[in-house]
Amino acid sequence: MQMQAKTTGASSIRVHLQGLLDTLTLETDTDQALVGMRLSSIQLKINGTMDSETNRALGVPFRVRFTANGMPLAFEFPAEVSLQNRSILENLVRTFQVSLDRGDSWVTQESNGSGTYEATYRRSGPNSFEKSKRKFNTTAAGMVSWSEVSSTETFSIEPNHDWIAAMEVVESMSSEGQSGPVMKVSNHATLKLQPGTQATLMANLWDFDATAAAVDDRATMKDTVPDMTAEQARRQILATVPELDTATQGRLGLVHRLRDLLRVDASLPTAILDLLKTQELSDRTRADLYLALEQAGTDSAQAALANVITDSSWSLKDGMRAIVAMGGIKQPTTESIAVLWDAAQNYVGGERQRMASSATFALGSIGNNMHKADNPGYASLRSDLLSNAVGSSDVATRSDYITALGNTQDMTLANDVIVFLDDAEPAVRRAAALSLGSLGVDQVADQLVSDYREEDNSYVRGAIAESLQLWMQPTDSAMAMFRQAVRTEADESTRYNIALMLGNNLSKFPENESVLREIMRSEPSKRIRQKVAEALAGHQ
């Protein structure tokens, strides 16, 4: 196992980690597996400097509970492990996390130390897969807002044991600095099973009393509500918020503490609103308080978010944050959905237009949660989103509702959305093309290819090419057309997406290689050359 990372901002940090990850399956049932892990032969270097004490501390045994599809569910550490080292070990495991599903392609939500992101998977062989992070939907407490993420991840499964046999992760993230510092992060990580290097491990190595570092995954975990009175919880909230405001690390743990405290009594979310109204808090802390309300998810927490959305005395930024938080609620109340509808429809065209768009997108995200949970109210929400996408006379509003339909990730909507590619407005066509990337490309791929050939707007062509990257079984004729199109396309963004498509399908279409090598020689765009180089290197 080897990891290299570089962070560029006000200063640059280079991190290199190499070692062996010893594992032993401790418990299994139909839904979960408990795995013991321990790093050995560790070499952690930061800016070229190695700290032997840290290396020794990272060699502690720890336990990870995995769901049946392979996602880490909870991490358990001995009490003496520091928060910083817990974070390092958890992020190490999450670098190589995967979420397997049936079929040849799927889209899912995953979380790591940076936030919650949308990941796409495609099966490239009987036991091999490709994964790509598409976008961050929420940002973890204390982290910058990532405006761009790009990852190329390939892995294979050991067929007889369902273990990862090998995995490579190449990832870059950047922020625009709108709500935090400007940062660029580059990660390169590799993992390879060493069947000939089997350590003699006893299960009692992991027989320790754990203080759990819980992962916030409400769909699969039962969060603990503290056993205390409402007044005790209120005092702890009032003490925790100043601690959060001054913290430079461990902020996520403090947000989780607030989340649990908010669940003690229905009166407590108003305490968060009072603090937001009356205290001079940093922008990061204000954002984290909205995250705590989202993660609490109770009816009273949703009511507090609704108050911010509907009360015009709150700032536009507060309103936007409340809407984003509402979009992440797993079990929305009828009142919460109604508040989002009101914002989507009543703020259109005014100074709060951004809130209207965000509320529309949030309705789609809530629809995704409802659809996954088989919530009977989803059918009505789906119908209303679709009717607004069809019936709105405003181009921007129509585009927003089409984007919301994509946010539902309901594959049965693909044939409803593809008709918008015939719209007279390029913005609507572009929104439809991008949404189809989340709704199952294969069922409409032939129509997308046909529309690409006829489309005269470069932004729409780029969106079509971006969604077609998820096409699991591209045809010979389509791939031949794109090999030619990448040579003649004037728009850089469209060429970028076509180049990614050609690289993603290099193993299926070896004739793509000569075109990609031609791109390496003649393409003026650095980011296109970089992606092509990565594809060619991975194919060797």
C-alpha positions in Angstrom: 0.0 0.0 0.0 1.3 3.4 -1.0 -0.2 6.9 -0.8 1.1 10.3 -2.0 -0.7 13.6 -1.6 0.1 17.2 -2.3 -1.9 20.1 -1.0 -1.3 23.6 -2.5 -2.8 26.7 -0.9 -1.2 29.4 1.1 1.6 26.9 1.6 2.3 23.5 0.1 2.2 20.2 2.0 3.5 16.8 0.6 2.5 13.6 2.3 3.8 10.2 1.6 2.6 7.0 3.3 3.8 3.5 2.6 3.2 0.3 4.5 1.5 -3.1 4.9 -2.1 -3.2 6.0 -2.6 -6.5 8.0 -6.3 -7.6 8.1 -8.3 -10.4 9.8 -12.0 -11.0 9.5 -13.3 -11.2 13.1 -17.1 -11.5 12.6 -19.5 -11.9 9.8 -23.3 -12.1 9.3 -25.6 -11.5 6.4 -25.5 -7.7 6.6 -22.1 -6.8 8.1 -18.5 -7.9 8.6 -16.2 -6.8 11.4 -12.5 -6.7 10.3 -9.4 -6.2 12.3 -6.8 -4.0 10.8 -3.2 -2.9 11.6 -0.6 -1.0 9.8 2.9 -2.4 9.8 6.2 -1.4 8.1 5.0 2.2 8.2 6.7 5.1 6.6 4.8 8.4 6.9 6.7 11.4 5.6 5.4 15.0 5.6 7.4 17.4 3.4 10.1 14.8 3.4 10.4 14.5 7.2 9.6 11.2 9.0 8.4 11.2 12.7 9.2 7.8 14.2 6.9 8.4 17.1 3.9 9.0 14.8 4.8 5.9 12.8 4.8 3.8 15.9 1.5 5.3 17.0 -0.2 4.4 13.7 0.7 0.8 14.1 -2.1 0.3 16.6 -4.8 -2.4 15.9 -8.2 -1.0 15.1 -11.5 -2.5 13.9 -13.7 -1.5 11.0 -17.3 -2.6 10.5 -18.3 -3.0 6.9 -21.7 -3.2 5.3 -22.5 -6.1 2.9 -21.7 -3.9 -0.1 -18.3 -3.1 1.1 -18.6 0.4 2.6 -17.0 1.2 6.0 -19.8 1.6 8.6 -18.0 2.4 11.8 -14.4 2.6 13.1 -13.3 1.5 16.6 -10.0 2.4 18.2 -8.4 1.8 21.6 -9.0 4.7 24.0 -5.4 5.9 23.8 -5.4 6.6 20.1 -5.4 10.4 19.5 -8.0 12.1 17.3 -5.4 13.0 14.8 -4.2 9.4 14.4 -7.8 8.1 14.2 -8.4 10.6 11.4 -5.3 9.4 9.5 -6.3 5.7 9.8 -9.9 6.3 8.9 -9.0 8.4 5.9 -6.5 5.6 4.8 -9.3 3.0 4.8 -11.7 5.4 3.1 -9.3 6.2 0.3 -9.9 2.6 -0.9 -13.6 2.3 0.0 -15.9 0.9 -2.6 -19.7 0.3 -2.8 -20.6 -2.7 -4.9 -23.9 -3.3 -6.5 -25.6 -5.5 -9.1 -25.5 -4.6 -12.7 -22.9 -3.1 -15.0 -23.1 0.5 -13.7 -24.5 2.4 -10.7 -24.4 5.7 -9.0 -24.2 6.1 -5.2 -23.5 8.5 -2.4 -20.4 8.0 -0.3 -18.7 9.9 2.5 -15.1 10.5 3.5 -13.1 13.1 5.5 -13.9 15.8 2.9 -17.6 15.4 2.8 -20.3 13.5 0.9 -19.8 12.9 -2.8 -21.5 11.3 -5.7 -19.6 8.3 -7.1 -20.2 6.4 -10.3 -19.2 2.8 -10.9 -18.9 0.7 -14.0 -18.0 -3.0 -14.4 -15.1 -3.3 -16.8 -14.7 -7.1 -16.5 -15.9 -10.1 -14.6 -14.0 -9.0 -11.5 -12.7 -5.5 -12.4 -14.4 -2.1 -11.9 -13.9 1.6 -12.5 -15.0 4.3 -10.1 -15.1 8.0 -10.4 -16.1 10.8 -8.0 -18.3 13.2 -9.8 -19.1 16.0 -7.3 -19.4 16.8 -3.6 -22.9 17.3 -2.4 -22.0 18.3 1.1 -18.8 19.4 2.7 -17.5 18.0 6.0 -17.2 20.2 9.0 -14.1 22.3 9.0 -13.4 21.6 5.3 -13.3 23.9 2.4 -16.0 23.7 -0.2 -14.7 21.7 -3.1 -15.7 23.3 -6.4 -14.1 20.6 -8.6 -13.2 17.0 -8.1 -11.8 14.5 -10.6 -10.9 11.0 -9.9 -9.9 7.9 -11.8 -10.1 4.7 -9.7 -9.7 1.2 -10.9 -9.9 -2.0 -8.8 -10.3 -5.7 -9.1 -11.8 -8.2 -6.7 -10.2 -11.5 -5.7 -13.0 -13.8 -7.0 -12.7 -16.6 -4.4 -12.9 -14.3 -1.3 -14.4 -11.0 -2.4 -11.3 -9.1 -1.3 -9.8 -6.2 -3.2 -6.9 -7.7 -5.1 -5.6 -4.4 -6.4 -6.7 -0.8 -6.6 -5.3 2.5 -7.9 -6.7 5.9 -7.0 -5.7 9.1 -8.9 -7.6 12.1 -7.6 -7.5 15.9 -7.7 -9.7 18.4 -5.9 -9.8 22.2 -5.9 -11.7 25.0 -4.2 -12.5 28.5 -5.5 -12.1 30.1 -2.1 -15.6 31.5 -1.8 -16.2 30.2 1.7 -12.6 29.3 2.7 -9.1 29.2 1.4 -8.1 28.4 -2.2 -6.7 24.9 -2.2 -5.7 22.2 -4.6 -5.2 18.6 -3.5 -3.7 15.8 -5.6 -3.8 12.2 -4.4 -2.3 9.0 -5.8 -2.8 5.8 -3.9 -2.2 2.1 -4.7 -3.2 -1.0 -2.9 -2.2 -4.6 -3.8 -3.0 -7.9 -2.2 0.1 -9.7 -1.0 -1.0 -13.4 -0.9 2.6 -14.5 -0.2 3.0 -12.2 2.8 0.7 -13.7 5.3 1.2 -12.5 8.9 0.4 -14.7 11.8 -2.4 -12.8 13.4 -4.5 -13.8 16.5 -8.0 -12.5 16.9 -7.2 -11.4 20.5 -4.9 -8.7 19.0 -8.2 -6.7 18.5 -9.7 -7.6 21.8 -9.8 -4.1 23.2 -12.4 -1.8 24.8 -13.2 0.7 22.1 -14.2 4.3 22.1 -15.9 4.3 18.8 -15.2 7.0 16.2 -18.6 6.7 14.6 -19.2 7.4 11.0 -22.2 9.6 10.2 -24.2 7.3 8.0 -27.7 7.5 9.2 -29.1 5.1 6.6 -27.1 2.2 8.1 -26.2 3.2 11.7 -28.2 3.8 14.8 -27.0 7.1 16.3 -27.1 7.4 20.1 -29.2 10.0 21.8 -27.4 11.1 25.1 -29.2 10.2 28.3 -29.7 13.6 29.8 -32.3 16.3 30.4 -33.1 19.1 27.9 -31.5 21.6 30.2 -28.3 19.6 30.4 -28.2 19.2 26.7 -28.8 22.9 26.2 -25.8 23.8 28.5 -23.6 21.4 26.6 -24.7 23.0 23.3 -23.8 26.4 24.6 -20.4 25.1 25.7 -19.7 23.2 22.5 -20.3 26.0 20.0 -17.5 28.3 21.3 -15.2 25.2 21.4 -16.1 24.6 17.7 -15.5 28.2 16.8 -11.9 28.1 18.0 -11.1 24.5 17.0 -8.6 23.9 14.2 -8.9 20.2 14.2 -11.5 17.6 15.5 -14.3 19.8 14.2 -16.3 16.9 12.8 -16.4 15.3 16.2 -17.8 18.5 17.7 -20.5 18.6 15.0 -21.4 15.0 15.8 -21.7 16.0 19.4 -24.1 18.8 18.6 -26.0 16.5 16.3 -26.6 14.0 19.2 -27.4 16.8 21.7 -30.0 18.3 19.3 -31.9 15.0 19.4 -32.3 15.0 23.2 -35.4 17.4 23.1 -37.5 19.1 20.4 -36.8 22.5 21.9 -33.0 22.4 21.4 -32.7 23.3 17.6 -34.0 26.8 18.5 -30.9 27.2 20.7 -28.8 26.9 17.5 -30.9 29.6 15.8 -30.4 31.9 18.8 -26.7 31.4 18.6 -26.7 32.1 14.9 -28.7 35.3 15.5 -26.8 36.7 18.5 -23.2 35.4 18.4 -20.2 36.6 16.4 -19.3 33.3 14.9 -16.8 32.5 12.1 -18.2 31.6 8.7 -16.9 28.0 9.1 -18.8 27.6 12.4 -22.0 29.0 11.0 -21.8 26.5 8.1 -21.1 23.7 10.6 -24.1 24.5 12.7 -26.4 24.1 9.7 -24.6 20.7 9.1 -25.4 19.7 12.7 -29.1 20.5 12.1 -29.1 18.5 8.9 -27.4 15.5 10.6 -29.8 15.7 13.6 -32.7 15.3 11.1 -35.5 15.5 13.7 -38.8 17.2 13.0 -37.7 20.1 15.2 -34.4 20.4 13.4 -36.2 20.5 10.1 -38.5 23.2 11.5 -35.5 25.3 12.5 -34.2 25.0 9.0 -37.6 25.9 7.6 -37.6 29.0 9.8 -34.4 30.3 8.2 -35.6 29.6 4.7 -39.0 31.4 5.2 -37.9 34.3 7.4 -36.6 37.1 5.3 -34.6 38.6 8.2 -32.0 35.9 7.7 -29.3 36.6 5.2 -29.2 35.1 1.8 -26.2 33.0 2.8 -28.1 31.6 5.8 -31.0 30.8 3.6 -28.9 29.0 1.1 -27.2 26.9 3.8 -30.5 26.0 5.3 -31.8 24.8 1.9 -28.7 22.7 1.3 -29.1 21.2 4.7 -32.7 20.5 4.1 -31.8 18.7 0.8 -29.7 16.2 2.9 -32.5 15.2 5.2 -33.1 11.4 5.1 -36.7 11.5 6.4 -38.3 14.8 5.4 -41.6 15.9 6.9 -44.4 17.0 4.7 -43.9 20.6 6.1 -40.2 20.5 5.0 -41.1 19.6 1.5 -43.8 22.3 1.4 -41.2 24.9 2.5 -38.9 23.9 -0.3 -41.7 24.1 -2.8 -42.7 27.6 -1.6 -39.1 28.7 -1.9 -38.7 27.2 -5.4 -41.8 28.9 -6.7 -42.0 32.2 -4.7 -38.4 33.4 -4.9 -38.2 33.1 -8.7 -37.0 36.3 -10.3 -36.3 38.2 -7.1 -33.2 38.9 -5.2 -33.4 35.4 -3.8 -33.4 33.7 -7.2 -30.4 31.6 -6.0 -32.5 30.3 -3.2 -35.2 29.3 -5.7 -32.8 27.3 -7.8 -31.2 25.7 -4.7 -34.6 24.8 -3.3 -35.5 23.1 -6.6 -32.3 21.1 -6.6 -32.9 20.2 -3.0 -36.3 18.8 -3.9 -34.6 16.4 -6.3 -32.1 15.4 -3.6 -34.9 14.7 -1.2 -36.6 12.7 -3.9 -33.5 10.6 -4.2 -33.7 9.8 -0.4 -37.4 9.1 -0.6 -37.1 6.9 -3.7 -34.4 4.8 -2.0 -36.5 4.4 1.1 -39.6 3.5 -0.9 -41.4 6.5 0.7 -45.0 6.5 -0.7 -44.8 10.3 -1.0 -42.1 10.1 -3.7 -44.6 9.4 -6.5 -46.3 12.8 -5.9 -43.0 14.6 -5.7 -41.7 12.9 -8.9 -44.9 13.9 -10.7 -44.7 17.5 -9.5 -41.1 17.9 -10.5 -41.8 16.5 -14.0 -44.9 18.7 -14.5 -42.9 21.8 -13.6 -40.1 20.9 -15.9 -42.6 20.5 -18.7 -44.9 23.4 -17.9 -42.6 26.3 -16.9 -42.3 29.1 -19.4 -39.1 30.4 -17.9 -35.9 28.9 -19.4 -33.9 29.0 -16.1 -36.7 27.5 -14.1 -37.3 24.8 -16.6 -33.6 23.9 -16.5 -33.6 23.9 -12.7 -36.4 21.4 -12.6 -34.7 19.1 -15.2 -31.6 19.2 -13.0 -33.7 18.3 -10.0 -35.1 15.3 -11.9 -31.5 14.2 -12.4 -30.8 14.6 -8.7 -33.5 12.0 -7.9 -31.3 9.4 -9.7 -34.6 7.6 -10.6 -33.7 5.7 -13.7 -37.4 5.4 -14.8 -37.2 9.2 -15.6 -34.7 8.8 -18.4 -37.2 8.6 -21.2 -39.1 11.6 -19.8 -36.0 13.7 -19.6 -34.5 12.8 -23.0 -37.4 14.7 -24.8 -35.9 17.9 -23.4 -33.0 17.5 -25.8 -35.4 18.7 -28.5 -36.1 22.0 -26.7 -35.3 25.2 -28.5 -33.2 26.6 -25.7 -29.6 25.4 -25.3 -29.7 25.8 -21.5 -32.6 23.3 -21.3 -30.9 20.9 -23.6 -27.7 21.1 -21.6 -29.5 20.5 -18.3 -31.2 17.5 -19.9 -28.0 16.0 -21.2 -26.3 16.3 -17.8 -29.3 14.9 -15.9 -29.3 11.8 -18.1 -25.8 11.0 -16.7 -27.5 10.4 -13.3 -30.6 8.6 -14.7 -29.0 5.7 -16.6 -27.3 6.5 -19.9 -27.4 3.0 -21.6 -31.2 3.1 -22.0 -31.0 6.4 -24.0 -27.5 6.3 -25.4 -28.4 5.9 -29.0 -30.6 9.0 -28.8 -27.8 10.9 -27.1 -25.3 10.0 -29.9 -27.8 11.0 -32.5 -28.4 14.4 -30.8 -24.7 14.9 -30.5 -24.3 14.6 -34.2 -27.1 17.2 -34.8 -26.3 19.6 -31.9 -24.8 22.9 -33.0 -24.2 24.3 -29.5 -20.8 23.4 -28.0 -21.9 23.6 -24.4 -24.7 21.1 -25.1 -22.3 18.8 -27.1 -19.9 18.9 -24.1 -22.8 17.9 -21.7 -23.8 15.0 -24.0 -20.2 13.8 -24.2 -19.9 14.0 -20.4 -22.9 11.8 -19.8 -21.9 9.3 -22.4 -18.8 8.6 -20.3 -21.1 6.4 -18.3 -22.2 4.4 -21.3 -21.4 0.8 -20.4 -21.7 -0.8 -23.9 -20.8 1.9 -26.5 -21.2 0.8 -30.1 -18.4 0.6 -32.7 -20.0 3.3 -34.8 -20.4 5.7 -31.9 -16.8 5.2 -30.8 -15.6 5.7 -34.4 -17.6 8.9 -34.6 -16.0 10.3 -31.4 -12.5 9.3 -32.5 -13.1 11.6 -35.4 -15.0 14.3 -33.4 -12.1 14.8 -30.9 -9.9 15.9 -33.8 -12.3 18.5 -35.1 -14.1 19.8 -32.0 -13.3 23.5 -31.4 -14.6 23.6 -27.8 -12.0 22.6 -25.2 -14.6 21.3 -22.6 -16.2 19.1 -25.2 -12.8 17.7 -26.3 -12.0 17.0 -22.7 -15.1 14.9 -22.2 -14.6 13.1 -25.5 -11.0 12.3 -24.5 -12.2 10.9 -21.2 -14.7 8.7 -23.0 -12.0 7.4 -25.4 -9.7 6.7 -22.4 -12.4 5.0 -20.4 -13.1 2.6 -23.3 -9.5 2.0 -24.2 -9.5 -1.7 -23.2 -12.7 -2.3 -25.3 -11.6 -0.3 -28.3 -7.8 -0.6 -28.7 -8.0 1.6 -31.8 -8.6 4.5 -29.4 -4.9 4.4 -28.5 -3.6 5.9 -31.7 -6.0 8.8 -31.4 -5.1 9.4 -27.7 -1.4 9.4 -28.6 -2.1 11.9 -31.3 -3.9 14.1 -28.7 -0.7 13.9 -26.5 1.3 15.4 -29.4 -1.0 18.1 -30.6 -3.6 19.0 -27.9 -3.0 22.5 -26.5 -5.0 21.9 -23.3 -2.9 20.8 -20.4 -5.7 19.1 -18.5 -6.7 17.1 -21.6 -3.1 15.9 -22.1 -2.9 15.0 -18.4 -6.1 12.9 -18.5 -5.0 11.2 -21.7 -1.6 10.4 -20.2 -3.3 8.8 -17.2 -5.4 6.7 -19.4 -2.5 5.5 -21.5 -0.4 4.8 -18.4 -3.2 2.7 -16.9 -3.6 0.7 -20.1 0.1 -0.4 -20.2 
